Amino acid sequence: MDDEPPSSAAKPPLLSGYSGQARSPVTVAPPPKKKKGLWGTIALLVATVFQFGSKLLLLMPFLKFLPVFLKTGGTMILSVGAYALLWGWKFALGFVVLIFVHELGHLVAARSQGLRVGAPVFIPFMGAFIALKDVPRNAWIEAVVGIGGPIFGTIGAGICYMIYVATGDPFWSALAYSGFMLNLFNLAPVGFLDGGRIVTALSPWLWVAGYALMIAYLVYEAMTRGWISPILLMVLVMGLPRLFSLFRARDEESRRFFEVEPQQRWTVGIAYFGLIALLALGMTLSHVPS
């Protein structure tokens, strides 16, 4: 009987590719994470800031418009909200857009004369204004800047009236009427109103006529309605310094400011009184009895 080798000496069967005893799979443990020191943290922050800054640079051409949006857009939204309390949001939005068109006319006219201007700013129940960063050199330039707003405003109100004619919607007639009336009121030759600026190229003494008409209207309003418009009263009060300047002696610079060529005076006169007539006609046509 043949002796069998002890089981402990038994060898595993030969397999293809087998070169020795079977071994357990080797697992390689990942190296332990190194803690970031102070300089590593700073480097990470610098890289993050650099990455964010590179993206911010791409937005820089758009960011310069942010102050304009906040100044003009923000005050427009505020005005729409204020007017909506009285007339509803739809009419309030249209009315504020007409005011914006009016101010856009001032902006275009000022830049055509080489003047720097600020963005329009809206004041609820007072309209809007643009700040001139350069003072007009003479009465002609001041008149051009002053009449630019009513011209654009008249066009805007006229478009509303044409929409009314095409659609028959009384909303557009009411908006057109308000636009015509707003621009006609601004042509009053008083103080800082557009008319007060325009007539400087005709004769500043027209300010006296403007005040006489305004005061007569205030008296009529008080007698018929029993109240006085606070906005109109404020316009008269704020325009008093300019009115009083007529009765003070002028220096050489002031006299030169009012020097206007005859052709320029005729141009301003025809445009001014023609615009008044056109706006009065627009109010008559767009007025729809309720």
C-alpha positions as CSV (number, residue, x, y, z in Angstrom):
1,M,0.0,0.0,0.0
2,D,1.5,3.2,-1.0
3,D,1.9,5.8,1.6
4,E,0.0,9.0,0.9
5,P,1.6,12.4,1.6
6,P,0.3,14.2,4.5
7,S,-2.6,16.6,3.6
8,S,-0.6,19.5,4.8
9,A,1.9,18.9,2.1
10,A,-0.8,18.8,-0.6
11,K,-0.2,21.3,-3.3
12,P,-2.9,23.3,-5.0
13,P,-3.7,22.2,-8.6
14,L,-1.7,23.9,-11.3
15,L,-3.8,26.5,-13.0
16,S,-3.0,28.5,-16.1
17,G,-1.2,31.6,-15.0
18,Y,-0.7,30.4,-11.5
19,S,2.8,31.1,-10.2
20,G,2.6,30.4,-6.6
21,Q,0.4,30.2,-3.6
22,A,-2.8,32.3,-3.6
23,R,-2.5,35.7,-1.9
24,S,-5.1,38.0,-0.6
25,P,-5.8,41.1,-2.7
26,V,-3.7,44.1,-1.9
27,T,-5.6,47.3,-1.1
28,V,-3.7,50.6,-1.4
29,A,-4.9,53.1,1.2
30,P,-5.2,56.7,0.0
31,P,-2.6,59.0,1.5
32,P,-3.9,61.0,4.5
33,K,-5.3,64.5,3.5
34,K,-3.0,67.3,4.4
35,K,-4.5,70.0,6.5
36,K,-4.3,73.4,4.8
37,G,-2.2,75.8,6.7
38,L,-2.6,79.5,6.8
39,W,-0.9,80.0,3.4
40,G,-3.0,77.3,1.8
41,T,-6.2,79.0,3.0
42,I,-5.0,82.4,1.7
43,A,-4.1,80.9,-1.6
44,L,-7.5,79.3,-2.0
45,L,-9.2,82.6,-1.1
46,V,-7.0,84.5,-3.6
47,A,-7.9,82.0,-6.3
48,T,-11.6,82.3,-5.6
49,V,-11.5,86.1,-5.6
50,F,-9.5,86.0,-8.9
51,Q,-12.0,83.7,-10.5
52,F,-15.0,85.8,-9.3
53,G,-13.2,89.0,-10.3
54,S,-12.6,87.8,-13.8
55,K,-16.3,87.1,-14.2
56,L,-17.1,90.5,-12.7
57,L,-14.9,92.3,-15.3
58,L,-17.1,90.9,-18.0
59,L,-20.1,92.5,-16.4
60,M,-18.5,95.9,-15.9
61,P,-20.0,97.5,-19.1
62,F,-23.4,96.7,-17.7
63,L,-22.8,97.7,-14.1
64,K,-22.2,101.3,-15.0
65,F,-25.9,101.5,-15.9
66,L,-26.9,100.3,-12.4
67,P,-27.0,103.8,-10.8
68,V,-29.1,105.1,-13.7
69,F,-31.5,102.2,-13.3
70,L,-31.8,102.8,-9.6
71,K,-32.3,106.6,-10.0
72,T,-34.6,106.6,-13.0
73,G,-36.2,103.2,-12.9
74,G,-36.6,103.2,-9.1
75,T,-38.3,106.6,-9.0
76,M,-40.5,105.7,-12.0
77,I,-41.8,102.6,-10.2
78,L,-42.4,104.7,-7.1
79,S,-44.4,107.3,-9.1
80,V,-46.4,104.5,-10.8
81,G,-47.3,103.2,-7.4
82,A,-48.3,106.6,-6.1
83,Y,-50.5,107.5,-9.2
84,A,-52.0,104.0,-9.1
85,L,-53.6,104.8,-5.8
86,L,-55.7,107.5,-7.6
87,W,-56.2,106.2,-11.1
88,G,-55.2,102.5,-11.2
89,W,-52.0,100.9,-12.4
90,K,-52.7,101.0,-16.1
91,F,-53.4,104.7,-16.4
92,A,-50.6,105.4,-13.9
93,L,-48.1,103.5,-16.0
94,G,-49.1,105.3,-19.2
95,F,-49.0,108.7,-17.5
96,V,-45.5,108.1,-16.1
97,V,-44.3,106.9,-19.5
98,L,-45.6,110.2,-21.0
99,I,-43.6,112.1,-18.4
100,F,-40.5,110.1,-19.2
101,V,-41.0,111.0,-22.9
102,H,-41.2,114.6,-22.0
103,E,-38.0,114.5,-20.0
104,L,-36.3,112.6,-22.8
105,G,-37.0,115.6,-25.0
106,H,-35.1,117.8,-22.5
107,L,-32.2,115.3,-22.4
108,V,-31.9,115.2,-26.2
109,A,-32.1,118.9,-26.6
110,A,-29.5,119.5,-23.9
111,R,-27.0,117.1,-25.5
112,S,-27.6,118.6,-28.9
113,Q,-26.3,121.9,-27.4
114,G,-23.3,120.2,-25.9
115,L,-24.6,120.2,-22.3
116,R,-24.1,117.4,-19.8
117,V,-27.2,116.2,-18.1
118,G,-28.1,113.7,-15.4
119,A,-30.6,110.9,-15.6
120,P,-34.3,111.8,-15.2
121,V,-35.6,111.6,-11.6
122,F,-39.3,111.3,-10.9
123,I,-41.1,112.9,-8.0
124,P,-44.7,111.6,-7.4
125,F,-47.3,114.3,-8.0
126,M,-44.6,116.7,-9.1
127,G,-43.5,115.2,-12.4
128,A,-39.8,114.7,-13.0
129,F,-36.7,116.7,-13.8
130,I,-33.2,116.3,-15.2
131,A,-30.3,118.1,-13.6
132,L,-28.1,120.1,-16.0
133,K,-24.4,119.6,-15.1
134,D,-23.5,122.5,-17.4
135,V,-25.1,125.9,-17.2
136,P,-26.6,127.2,-20.6
137,R,-24.3,129.9,-22.0
138,N,-27.1,132.1,-23.2
139,A,-30.9,132.5,-23.4
140,W,-31.1,130.7,-26.8
141,I,-29.6,127.5,-25.5
142,E,-31.8,127.6,-22.4
143,A,-34.9,128.1,-24.6
144,V,-33.9,125.1,-26.8
145,V,-33.4,122.9,-23.8
146,G,-36.7,124.1,-22.3
147,I,-38.8,123.5,-25.4
148,G,-37.4,120.1,-26.1
149,G,-39.5,118.5,-23.4
150,P,-42.9,119.9,-24.6
151,I,-42.1,119.0,-28.2
152,F,-41.5,115.3,-27.3
153,G,-44.4,115.3,-24.8
154,T,-46.8,116.6,-27.5
155,I,-45.6,113.9,-29.9
156,G,-46.2,111.3,-27.1
157,A,-49.7,112.5,-26.3
158,G,-50.4,112.7,-30.1
159,I,-49.6,109.0,-30.5
160,C,-52.0,108.2,-27.7
161,Y,-54.7,110.2,-29.5
162,M,-54.0,108.4,-32.8
163,I,-54.4,105.0,-30.9
164,Y,-57.7,106.3,-29.6
165,V,-58.9,107.2,-33.1
166,A,-57.9,103.8,-34.4
167,T,-59.4,101.7,-31.5
168,G,-62.1,103.9,-30.0
169,D,-60.9,102.9,-26.5
170,P,-61.6,105.9,-24.2
171,F,-58.5,105.0,-22.1
172,W,-56.3,106.4,-24.8
173,S,-58.3,109.6,-25.2
174,A,-58.0,110.2,-21.4
175,L,-54.3,109.5,-21.5
176,A,-53.8,111.8,-24.5
177,Y,-55.8,114.6,-22.8
178,S,-53.7,114.3,-19.7
179,G,-50.5,114.4,-21.8
180,F,-51.7,117.5,-23.7
181,M,-52.7,119.3,-20.5
182,L,-49.4,118.4,-18.7
183,N,-47.3,119.9,-21.5
184,L,-49.5,122.9,-21.8
185,F,-49.2,123.6,-18.1
186,N,-45.4,123.4,-18.4
187,L,-45.4,126.1,-21.1
188,A,-46.6,128.7,-18.6
189,P,-44.0,131.4,-18.5
190,V,-43.3,131.1,-14.8
191,G,-40.2,130.4,-12.8
192,F,-38.5,127.0,-13.4
193,L,-41.3,125.7,-15.6
194,D,-40.4,125.0,-19.3
195,G,-42.2,128.2,-20.4
196,G,-40.2,130.2,-17.9
197,R,-37.0,129.0,-19.6
198,I,-38.3,129.3,-23.1
199,V,-39.4,133.0,-22.9
200,T,-35.9,134.1,-21.8
201,A,-35.1,134.1,-25.5
202,L,-38.2,136.3,-26.2
203,S,-38.3,138.7,-23.2
204,P,-37.8,137.8,-19.5
205,W,-40.5,140.4,-18.7
206,L,-43.0,137.7,-19.9
207,W,-42.5,136.2,-16.5
208,V,-44.6,139.1,-15.1
209,A,-47.4,138.2,-17.5
210,G,-47.1,134.6,-16.5
211,Y,-47.4,135.4,-12.8
212,A,-50.4,137.6,-13.4
213,L,-52.2,134.8,-15.3
214,M,-51.3,132.2,-12.6
215,I,-52.5,134.5,-9.7
216,A,-55.7,135.2,-11.6
217,Y,-56.3,131.4,-12.0
218,L,-55.6,130.8,-8.3
219,V,-58.2,133.4,-7.4
220,Y,-60.7,131.8,-9.8
221,E,-60.0,128.4,-8.3
222,A,-60.4,129.6,-4.8
223,M,-63.8,131.3,-5.6
224,T,-65.3,128.5,-7.6
225,R,-63.9,125.4,-5.9
226,G,-63.1,126.8,-2.5
227,W,-59.4,125.5,-2.5
228,I,-56.1,126.4,-4.0
229,S,-53.8,123.9,-5.7
230,P,-50.7,123.4,-3.4
231,I,-48.5,122.4,-6.4
232,L,-49.4,125.5,-8.3
233,L,-48.8,127.7,-5.2
234,M,-45.4,126.0,-4.7
235,V,-44.4,126.7,-8.3
236,L,-45.2,130.4,-7.9
237,V,-43.3,130.6,-4.6
238,M,-40.2,128.8,-6.0
239,G,-40.2,131.1,-9.0
240,L,-40.1,134.3,-7.1
241,P,-36.3,134.7,-7.0
242,R,-36.2,134.7,-10.8
243,L,-39.0,137.2,-11.0
244,F,-37.4,139.5,-8.5
245,S,-34.1,139.4,-10.6
246,L,-35.9,141.4,-13.2
247,F,-35.9,144.4,-10.9
248,R,-32.2,144.3,-10.0
249,A,-29.4,145.9,-11.9
250,R,-27.7,143.5,-14.3
251,D,-24.0,143.2,-14.8
252,E,-22.3,142.8,-18.1
253,E,-22.4,139.0,-18.0
254,S,-26.2,138.9,-17.3
255,R,-26.9,141.3,-20.1
256,R,-24.9,139.2,-22.6
257,F,-26.9,136.1,-21.5
258,F,-30.1,137.6,-22.8
259,E,-28.6,138.7,-26.1
260,V,-30.4,136.7,-28.8
261,E,-30.2,137.1,-32.6
262,P,-33.5,138.2,-34.2
263,Q,-33.7,135.0,-36.2
264,Q,-33.4,132.9,-33.0
265,R,-36.0,135.1,-31.3
266,W,-38.4,134.5,-34.2
267,T,-37.8,130.8,-34.2
268,V,-38.5,130.5,-30.5
269,G,-41.6,132.7,-30.7
270,I,-43.1,130.7,-33.5
271,A,-42.3,127.4,-31.9
272,Y,-43.5,128.5,-28.4
273,F,-46.9,130.0,-29.4
274,G,-47.5,127.4,-32.1
275,L,-47.0,124.7,-29.5
276,I,-49.4,126.3,-27.2
277,A,-52.0,126.4,-29.9
278,L,-51.4,122.8,-30.9
279,L,-51.7,121.6,-27.3
280,A,-54.9,123.5,-26.8
281,L,-56.3,121.9,-30.0
282,G,-55.1,118.5,-28.8
283,M,-57.0,118.9,-25.5
284,T,-60.2,119.9,-27.3
285,L,-60.0,116.9,-29.7
286,S,-59.1,114.3,-27.0
287,H,-61.7,115.5,-24.5
288,V,-64.5,112.9,-24.4
289,P,-67.5,114.0,-22.2
290,S,-68.3,111.3,-19.6
